[in-house]
């Protein structure tokens, strides 16, 4: 019996934020736009303009003045988020008492939100709210990210190569939160899509039925989205490109070019800042895929028969698991899993089984799968997604097998047919004409 999953864990702030705050209507639930930005967004004009970058000061680096406009705002959390950005970029945040200049005005408003980029016409400052439930490092860094010019990662124009939006699972009226932004409106500076970005929504955001609204194309990367532990390597790389930090550091280090490879970049200390999965002084050794290096050991691609289990089985599984078992069958086979044990807590913990739709499946919890129950996919893939919010039970175990696909016939190679030798009459054409005829009949190469 499959269950409709009713989520019990805390909802992400983008769901609890109001649609409108004192300063105006929120775009994508946590971004304030100026009238010009709303107009440009509607017209698909470019916001990648340098006009939305915080300006450089006399030292040649971008400076962001800020103050605390509200005595109730959590200053410790804000300063931790600021220090996080300063540690990884060349941006400098200056506490100020001068209210008559463009600056960030931190307040404890209704939720977590910010304007996008530097708003020069706001000569007395632009609001940024760090409200109730917004004080984690990742959330503060997320809102500061908007303030320096970042949009949400899942809104990128190239997102369809990396994620799938399950529109049928989105709360009615919230579909606009999953809209793509035109490539004329944002500039990703050539940085690849980043599941681990601090600017990414979680997989269950705005779900009306407890099912995924955002599924990753590679199911093993589902665990990476929406974690908001802080800035990712690609977040900092993008910010440092946007603000010219890398060029400034190279110049200070007397470098003509950036020696860093595989997505690395020159940092403030003249050494390469290398992404996960690389090593060497120039990030020259690629040891592991960027995302694979960040995933847990639980998520795996399975191509042979065997046994799969929840983490730590038969001991209790840990809290906070997002884990994928991606079973892929050989040609003309279908994957099947047969459960030998299944014991979860209430539906705070759940197993999603995808047998026909690789982006959306049915959820099971408690003891709803009896030992001996089998699930067979209708395609060559079967995906098990495990999510936990407790650590109170032992989990599950299942045997993976592959059965014949009745609708598939494997490709066969026909043996060559032996023809009796024939005697061809001698050609009367010169060899160069024969060569021309052969070349002319070959298919064009593309």
N, C-alpha and C positions, 0 to 999 in steps of 0.2 A: 504494500500500500504506500503510495507516494503521499507526501504531506505538502500542504501550503505552508510555507515557512513564515512565521511571524517573528520578525527580528526583535531580539531582546537587548542587544548591545547598544551602547550610546550611538546616536545618529551623528553623522559628520556635520560640521558647522554649516556647510552650504545648504543643508536641508532645514536646519533650525533657524537660519537667518530669515528675517522678514523680507518681503518683496521690495519694500520701500522703507527708507530711513529718513531721519530729519533732513539730511542733505539732498535727498532725491531718490529716484528709482534705481534699483540695483540691476546691473547687467550680469548674467551668469551667477547671480545670487551673492556675490561678494565684491563686485567692482562698480564703482561710480564712474560715470563718463560725463565729460563736459558736453554742452550742446553741440560743439563742433565735432566731438568724437562720435556722438550718436549719429549726426548727419553723415559723417564720413563712413561710418560703419554701414549705414543704410545704402550709401552710394558705392560701397566697396572701394573707397579711396584708401590710400596708404597711411597707416599710423606708424610705419617704420621710420618716420621722419626723425631727424636729429632734434627737432623742436621739443620732443617729449623726453629728451635726455637731460638729466641734471647737469648744470654747467660746470666747467672747470674753474678752479680758483687760481690764485697766483702761483701755487706750487705746481700747476699743470695737471692736477688730478681732480676728478669730479667730487664735489662736496654737497652733502645733503644736510642742511640745517634742520633741527627738530626741537620741539619742546613738548612738555606735558601740559596739555590744555585742561586736564581733568585730574583733580586730586585723587580720584578713585581708581585711576588706571594702574595696573600692576607694573610699576617701573622696573622691577627686577626682571620680569619676563621680557619687557621691551628692550632693555639694555642687553640682555642675553641674545636676543634676535639680532640686534644691531652689531654686537661683537662677532656673531657668526658670519654676517655679511662682510664685515671689515677683515676678518681672518682670511677669507677666500677670494676677495676682489680688491681692486684699488679704490673702491668707493670709501669716502670718509664721511662719517656722520658727526655733526657738530651740534652739541647742546647749546641752545641760544635763548636769550631773553628778548631778542629783537623781533617783535611781532609784525613789523612793517617790511616784510620781505617774503618771497616764496619759501615755504618750509613745511615740514610735516607736523601736524598737530595731533599728537596721540591722545586718545580719549577712550573712556569706557562707555561705548554706545550700545546700541541694540545689535549684538552679534559681532562678527568679524568681517571687516570690509575696508576697502581703500579705493582712492582714485587710481587711475592707470597712468603712470609716468609723471613727469614734471609738468605742472600746470602753471605756466608763467603768469597768466592773467590773475591768478589768485595771489595777489600781492600781500595778503595778510595770512597766508597759509592755507594748506589743504588738509582736510580731515582724514584720519586713519583710525579705525576703531579696533581696539583689542578688548572685546567685551567678555561676558560670562562664557566660560568654556573655550576661550581663545588663547590661553596663556602657555600652551606647550611650545617648545622651541620650533617645531616644524610649522605650526600654525602662524606664529609671529613672523617667521621667515617668509612664509607664503604671502602674507599681507604686505610685508616690505617689498617682496618680489613684484607685486602689482604696482607699488608706489614707484619703483624704479623703471617700470615699463614692461613687465611680463604679463602675458595672458595665460590661460589655462592650457596645459599640454594637450589635452584631448580635443581641443578646438583647432589644432593645427590642420592646415589644408591637406597634408599628406597622411593624416591619421589612419585612413582606411587600410593602409598596408600593415598596420600594427594592432588595431583594435576593431571590434565589431560592436555596433550599438544595437542592443535588443530593444527596438522601439516599442514592441508590444508589452514590455514590462515597465515602461515609464509612467509615472503618475500623470494623469490627464492634465494638460495645461503646462507641464514642465518640459515638454519636448525641446523648447528653445534653449534650454541649458546644455543641450548636446549638439547644437549647431556648429558646423565648421565655419571658421573665419577664412575669408578669401586670402590667397597668397599675396594679393596686392595690399593687404592690410597689416600683415605681420611679416617679420623677417627673422627666420631662424638661423641666419648666418651660416648655413651649411651644417649645423649640428644635427645629427640624426635624432629621430624620435626617441624619447626617453621614458620608459615605463617607471623608472625609479625617481622621476622628477618630483620635487616638492610641490610642483604646480599641478599635479595630476589628481583628478577625481578618483574616489574609490570605486570598486566594481558594483556596489549595491546602491549608489547614490540615486535618490528619487525613484526607488523601486516601489511599485504599487502592490506587489505580491510576494516580496521577499526573494525574488529571483534576480539574477544579474542584469544590470542595465548596460554595463561595459564588460565585454569579454575580450581577453587578449587572443590574438591570432595563434600564438604559441601558448597553449594553456599553462605551461610551466611558469610563465611570467605573470600569471594572475596575482601571485603573492606580492609582487613588487609595486603594484599600483595603489595609490592612496595611502601609503604608509606614513608619509609626512614625518620622517625622523629628522629632517634637515635637508640642506641643499645637496643635490647629487653632483657628481663630477661634471656632467653635461650642463647642469644649471649654472655652475660657476664659470665654465668655459664660455657659455653663451653671454653671460653678463660681462665677462672680461673682454669679449669681442665687441659687444655693443658699445662699451665705454672706452675702447681703445687701450685698455690696460696692458695687454700683451705687447703691443707696439711700444708703449712707454717703458715697460720693463726691459724689452730687448735693447732699446736705445740706452737705457741706464747701464746695461750689462755689456755695451759695445758689441752687440750681435747684429749681423747683417740679415740673418734669417733665423727662423725657429727650428732648432734641431730635433724637436720632440716629435715622435711618431705615434701612430695608432691612437689618435685622439688626445694625445697629451699636448701640453702647452707650456711655454716658459713662464715661470712665476716670479714673484718679487725678489726672491733670493738668487735669481739667475739659474736655478735648477728646474728641471722639468717637473711639472705637476702631472702625474701619470694616472690614467683611469684604472679601475679595478680590472684584473685579468692581465695586466702587463707588468713587465719588470725591466731593469736596466736603466742606466743613467739617462737614456734618451727614449725610454718606453719602447725600445726596439724589439723586445721579446714578447710575443703575444702568446701567453700561456693558456688563456681561457677567454671565451666570449664575455663581453661586458656584462650581459645579464646573467649568464651562467655563474659568474663569479659572485653574484649577489644573492642567488637563490639558495634555499635550504637544500639539504641532502634529500629531503623527502620527495621533492618534485623530480620526476624522472620520465623518460621515454622508454617504453618497454616493447621489445620486438621479438621476444621468445617466451615460450610457456614457463610458468613458475608460480610463485606465491607472492602476493602483494599484501601489505598490511598498513594499518595506521601507525604513526610514529610511536616507538617504544613498546609496541605490542609484544607480549600480552600484559605488560605494565600499563599504567594509565598514560594516555596521550597528554601532551602539554597544552597549556593555555595559549591562545592566540595563533593557532595553526591556520595557514592557507597552503594547501598542498595538492599537487596534481599528479595523478598516475595516468599517463598518456599512452594507451595501448594501441600499437599499430601492427596490423596483421600483414603477413606476406601476400603476394599476388594470389588472387582467387581464394582467399581465406577470409573468414569473419571472426573477429575477436569475441570471446565469451568469458565472463567472470562468474564463478560459482562461489558463493559465500559459505565459509565454514564457521564463522562467528560474526556477530554484529551486536554490539552493545554500546550505545551512546547515552548521554544524559538527555534531558528534555531537548527541545528543538533549539536551544542556544547553540548546540553542536549538531552538525548535519553533514551528510554525504550527498553530493549531487552526482547523478549518474546520467551521462549523455550517451545515448545509443543511436540517435537518428539526426540530431541537430548538434553540430560540434561546438555551438556557442551557448546552448541552453538545454538544461536537462530537468529531471525530476529529483526532488529532495526527499531524503529518508533520515529518520532520527529515532531515538529511543531504542526499541527492539523490533522495529517494523520490518526488518528483513530476516526471515527465518533461515537457519542453517540449511544448506542444500539448494537455496534459491539461486537461479541463474539469470543473467542478463546477457543477451546477445545483440550485438550492434547490427544495423542494417547496412553499414558501410565498413570500410577497412579500419576505422578508428573507433575506439571506445574510451571515454574519458571519465575518470573518477576525480571529483574535486571535493576535498575535505576541509571543513571550516570549523574551528572551535572557539568557544568563549569560556569554557570551563576546563578542568582537568580531572573530572570526577569519575570517569569510566575507562574501561580497557580498550575500547575501539572495535576494530574489525579486521578480519582476515579473509582473503579470497584467492582462489586458484584461477590462473589465467590459462586458457586454452584457445586453440584456433580450429575452427570447423570449416568444412568446404562451403564455398559460396555457390549455391545452386544456379545462380544466374551468370556465372563467370566461366569462360573457357580460356585456359591459358594459351598464350601464343605459342604456336609450334613452328618448327623449321622443317620445311619439306626437303627431302633428299634430292640432290641434283639428278635430273633426267639425262641418261646417257643416250646421245644420238649417234647413229652410225656415221662414220666419216663420209664426207662428200667431197667430190672433186670440183672445185670452182674453176670456171674458165679464166684464163689469164686476163687481167685488166688491161684496157687499152689507154687508161688515163694516166697521166704522169703522177708521180708520188705527191707532188706539192698540191695538186687538186684534190687528191684523196684526203690528205691531211686537213685541208680547208673544209671539206664536207663533214668530217668527223667533228671538228671543232664547232662548226656551225650548228650541229644537231645537239650539242650538249646543253643542258638547261642552264639558264643564267644563274650566276652565283650572286646572292644578296648579302 
